Every structure is written in structure tokens, then in C-alpha cells.
Amino acid sequence: MVDRVLVTGGTGKTGALVAQQLTARGVEPRIATRNATMPEQVRFEWGDVASHRTALEGVDAIYLVAPTDRTDHLTVMRPLLEQAVAQGVAQLVLLSASSIDEGGPMMGEVHGWLNANAPRWTILRPSWFMQNFVTQHLPSIINEGCIYSATKHGRIPFIDAADIAAVAVEALVDPVFGSGERILTGPEALSYDEVADRITAVAQRPVHHCRLSVEQLARRYAGFGIPEGYADTLARMDDAISYGSEDRTTTEVEQITGRMPTKLTAFLAAHREAYQGRQSG
Ligand SMILES: NC(=O)c1ccc[n+]([C@@H]2O[C@H](COP(=O)([O-])OP(=O)(O)OC[C@H]3O[C@@H](n4cnc5c(N)ncnc54)[C@H](OP(=O)(O)O)[C@@H]3O)[C@@H](O)[C@H]2O)c1
């Protein structure tokens, strides 16, 4: 029986929803964040092993979100993973990405570690999040009418983070959830041109897909303070998308949660107010 789950990335797009959904299921989430201000939160920094001990106390399962400020994921995550296995944590659920295979960069090394060392593990490999259209893409949508990408006509099966969280919670609390990787997608693969048309309809302001080269996109990410290696990796993922790497859908969300994943039009309608902001700058 799972009573308490450590939720790393617990203030993030999926982690916050995992914590909410665990609470709704009667399971206590311990929300890990570098800036703990609430009683249910614990101060946690992946690179600071001293912060791991309190975070791990009495937990039965862990939702693992790799640090987003560095790319040497196995090196920095290994101490906590080893301690978790040593203290008998029953289930480890890693948020990875559809674009990252075992042995690949960043979380790819963690896939192999879990497979070799954890008694029970799940690796969630979602496609790109719908939430990106109300977070990182929002300023350029509002200020320039642009969604920037280097994906050309490539299509992506955007997924609602709430659907990822719902799958994560099943994996965390179901005592017989089988170990393995799960590729998670939304119900339809769309190009950014198609997404721009849908946002235009909801936002009632013209929004376009503004195409960048891979190099321009990497520079754009670096300009936001994303570390150079991470920025290059993200930009190269767009290049792969332009060749069709993400053009697929799976039925995992429906099979695991018993309901269809959210469509982009429904997600955008529910977040309509995000586009009512005024231009800034
Ligand atoms: N966005 C997408 O479309 C997408 C698609 C597929 C996979 N992913 C994967 O999802 C993961 C999360 O990405 P996201 O952009 O959605 O970010 P996010 O989960 O919204 O935010 C990052 C979270 O990680 C925590 N965090 C970051 N660095 C940390 C550190 N050094 N120590 C402790 N906690 C740290 C942050 O906590 P505090 O700031 O509160 O400390 C925050 O809760 C990434 O691994 C990404 O590759 C994203």
C-alpha cells in the first residue's frame, strides 16, 4: 500500500498535477522544490545530497523529474536513486520524453540505470506538452503573434500534462503496475501551423508558426538562460521532428486511465483567458 510519495519537480507542469491527483486519491504527496514555503513541501536540490535525506524519509514511491538546469542527469540523480533502492522504495516513476531512448542523452542514461537496478520502475515518455502554449510560448504569442520552432511541417502529438499526471499516479499507486517504458501522446499529431490556427481561433488574435533554423532556435533558447548544451539538444529535437520523429499517436493514456486524452481544442478553450493578456515591452 502506497501512503506517501516523494514528488520531485513538484512545482512543475506535471509534478504539481501529480501531487494534486495523489491527494485526491488519499495518498500524501511530499512536494520537492528548491524553495519550500508550504508545510507539504520539502527543500530539495538534486545537486545537494544533504537535502535528499529528509525528502526520502518514509516514502513508498517516487515521481522523478530530472533537474532542468543541467544535462548530466545520471550523475546528479544517482545518489538519490541508490538511496531509494537501498531503503526499499517500492516504485520509481521517471518522467522522460518520447524523443529520448535508453542510453540517449540526459534522462536516457537514467533509463538504463532503472532497468538494471530498480526492482519496479516506470519510464514515462510523453510527447511535447500542451502546457507549453500557455507558458514558454505565451510571451511570443501575445507580443509577436508567433510560435517559434525549427520543426517546419513536422507533426507532434501534443499531450495535456494532466493526462501524463494521471498515468503517473496509476503507476505510483497500483502495486502491480508492470515495469517498462510508456510512450504517451495526445489524440492527434499536429504541425505548429495547425496549432497556430487553433490558437488564432481561441485567442481571437492572429498567431503564426514562425520558422527558425536549428541554429537560430538554439540561440533563442540560450538567450532565455537555458544552458548551452541543453539549448542545443532541444533545438536538435525540433530538427528531428521536421523529419517525422514525433508523427505518431499511442493508446497508452486511454488504456491506463480508462479515458481518452485531452484534445488540443479542448485544452485551449479551457485556457482561453491566458491569451487575453496585453502586449508588453
Ligand atoms: N515541456 C515539454 O514539452 C516536455 C515534453 C517531454 C518531456 N519533458 C520533460 O519534462 C521535464 C520537466 O520539464 P518542464 O519544462 O515541464 O519543467 P517543469 O516540470 O515545469 O519545471 C521543472 C521542475 O523541476 C524542478 N527542478 C528543476 N531543477 C531542479 C534542481 N536542480 N533541483 C531540484 N528541483 C529542480 C523545479 O522545481 P523548483 O523550481 O520549484 O525548485 C520544477 O518543479 C524535463 O525533464 C523535460 O525534458 C518536457
The ligand as an SDF file (V2000), in Angstrom:
LIG
                    3D

 48 52  0  0  0  0  0  0  0  0999 V2000
    7.7330   20.6410  -21.7520 N   0  0  0  0  0  0  0  0  0  0  0  0
    7.6290   19.6390  -22.6270 C   0  0  0  0  0  0  0  0  0  0  0  0
    7.0130   19.7570  -23.6990 O   0  0  0  0  0  0  0  0  0  0  0  0
    8.2520   18.2960  -22.3080 C   0  0  0  0  0  0  0  0  0  0  0  0
    7.9910   17.1850  -23.1360 C   0  0  0  0  0  0  0  0  0  0  0  0
    8.5170   15.9330  -22.7980 C   0  0  0  0  0  0  0  0  0  0  0  0
    9.3160   15.8100  -21.6700 C   0  0  0  0  0  0  0  0  0  0  0  0
    9.5750   16.9050  -20.9040 N   0  0  0  0  0  0  0  0  0  0  0  0
   10.4420   16.7520  -19.7290 C   0  0  0  0  0  0  0  0  0  0  0  0
    9.7270   17.1750  -18.5820 O   0  0  0  0  0  0  0  0  0  0  0  0
   10.6770   17.5640  -17.5950 C   0  0  0  0  0  0  0  0  0  0  0  0
   10.1840   18.8320  -16.9460 C   0  0  0  0  0  0  0  0  0  0  0  0
   10.2630   19.8710  -17.8890 O   0  0  0  0  0  0  0  0  0  0  0  0
    9.3070   21.1400  -17.8170 P   0  0  0  0  0  0  0  0  0  0  0  0
    9.8190   22.1250  -18.7840 O   0  0  0  0  0  0  0  0  0  0  0  0
    7.8830   20.7050  -17.9150 O   0  0  0  0  0  0  0  0  0  0  0  0
    9.6270   21.7030  -16.3560 O   0  0  0  0  0  0  0  0  0  0  0  0
    8.6800   21.7320  -15.0880 P   0  0  0  0  0  0  0  0  0  0  0  0
    8.4210   20.3460  -14.5860 O   0  0  0  0  0  0  0  0  0  0  0  0
    7.5050   22.6280  -15.3400 O   0  0  0  0  0  0  0  0  0  0  0  0
    9.6560   22.5160  -14.0560 O   0  0  0  0  0  0  0  0  0  0  0  0
   10.8470   21.9360  -13.5970 C   0  0  0  0  0  0  0  0  0  0  0  0
   10.6680   21.3630  -12.1800 C   0  0  0  0  0  0  0  0  0  0  0  0
   11.9000   20.7660  -11.7810 O   0  0  0  0  0  0  0  0  0  0  0  0
   12.3350   21.3520  -10.5760 C   0  0  0  0  0  0  0  0  0  0  0  0
   13.7910   21.4970  -10.6690 N   0  0  0  0  0  0  0  0  0  0  0  0
   14.4980   21.9760  -11.7150 C   0  0  0  0  0  0  0  0  0  0  0  0
   15.8170   21.9420  -11.4590 N   0  0  0  0  0  0  0  0  0  0  0  0
   15.9380   21.4140  -10.2010 C   0  0  0  0  0  0  0  0  0  0  0  0
   17.0560   21.1180   -9.3620 C   0  0  0  0  0  0  0  0  0  0  0  0
   18.3230   21.3790   -9.7430 N   0  0  0  0  0  0  0  0  0  0  0  0
   16.8230   20.5490   -8.1500 N   0  0  0  0  0  0  0  0  0  0  0  0
   15.5490   20.3150   -7.7410 C   0  0  0  0  0  0  0  0  0  0  0  0
   14.4490   20.5740   -8.4940 N   0  0  0  0  0  0  0  0  0  0  0  0
   14.6490   21.1190   -9.7030 C   0  0  0  0  0  0  0  0  0  0  0  0
   11.6220   22.6850  -10.4360 C   0  0  0  0  0  0  0  0  0  0  0  0
   11.4000   22.9210   -9.0650 O   0  0  0  0  0  0  0  0  0  0  0  0
   11.6680   24.3180   -8.2840 P   0  0  0  0  0  0  0  0  0  0  0  0
   11.9220   25.3680   -9.3280 O   0  0  0  0  0  0  0  0  0  0  0  0
   10.4030   24.5390   -7.5060 O   0  0  0  0  0  0  0  0  0  0  0  0
   12.8330   24.0240   -7.4380 O   0  0  0  0  0  0  0  0  0  0  0  0
   10.3110   22.4180  -11.1580 C   0  0  0  0  0  0  0  0  0  0  0  0
    9.3520   21.8520  -10.2820 O   0  0  0  0  0  0  0  0  0  0  0  0
   12.0330   17.7100  -18.2840 C   0  0  0  0  0  0  0  0  0  0  0  0
   12.8390   16.6030  -17.9330 O   0  0  0  0  0  0  0  0  0  0  0  0
   11.6640   17.6720  -19.7600 C   0  0  0  0  0  0  0  0  0  0  0  0
   12.7010   17.1060  -20.5440 O   0  0  0  0  0  0  0  0  0  0  0  0
    9.0610   18.1490  -21.1800 C   0  0  0  0  0  0  0  0  0  0  0  0
  1  2  1  0
  2  3  2  0
  2  4  1  0
  4  5  1  0
  4 48  2  0
  5  6  2  0
  6  7  1  0
  7  8  2  0
  8  9  1  0
  8 48  1  0
  9 10  1  0
  9 46  1  0
 10 11  1  0
 11 12  1  0
 11 44  1  0
 12 13  1  0
 13 14  1  0
 14 15  2  0
 14 16  1  0
 14 17  1  0
 17 18  1  0
 18 19  2  0
 18 20  1  0
 18 21  1  0
 21 22  1  0
 22 23  1  0
 23 24  1  0
 23 42  1  0
 24 25  1  0
 25 26  1  0
 25 36  1  0
 26 27  1  0
 26 35  1  0
 27 28  2  0
 28 29  1  0
 29 30  1  0
 29 35  2  0
 30 31  1  0
 30 32  2  0
 32 33  1  0
 33 34  2  0
 34 35  1  0
 36 37  1  0
 36 42  1  0
 37 38  1  0
 38 39  2  0
 38 40  1  0
 38 41  1  0
 42 43  1  0
 44 45  1  0
 44 46  1  0
 46 47  1  0
M  CHG  2   8   1  16  -1
M  END
$$$$
